[in-house]
Amino acid sequence: MKKSILMLSIFIVFLSLSASYADGREIRTVEGLIENVTGDTIKIRGNYYNFTAVPLENASGRKMQTEELKVGRKVEIFFESNRIKTILIYPEYMVE
């Protein structure tokens, strides 16, 4: 009896943990140089990304304007559940 209760409780814990991890959001990033800017779309690494209603920020978290998106500038796009959440714009003249 004790063994079955122990197994049942382990099973319940396992199910609750797996359910919480299954609900986790997928977060990914794309980093690169801007190849082209047209309207509300930028091209990075051969792919086009629409940034309508997406916050543009610098590394300090300060809001940036769309005019800051220029060809050759380094950016990092943050996705959450396949939707663009933020675009981070790096300074024009960076020393790496």
Secondary structure, DSSP 8 states (H G I E B T S, - for coil): -HHHHHHHHHHHHHHHHHHHHHT---EEEEEEEEEEEETTEEEETTEEEE-TT--EE-TT--B--GGG--TT-EEEEEEETTEEEEEEE--SS---
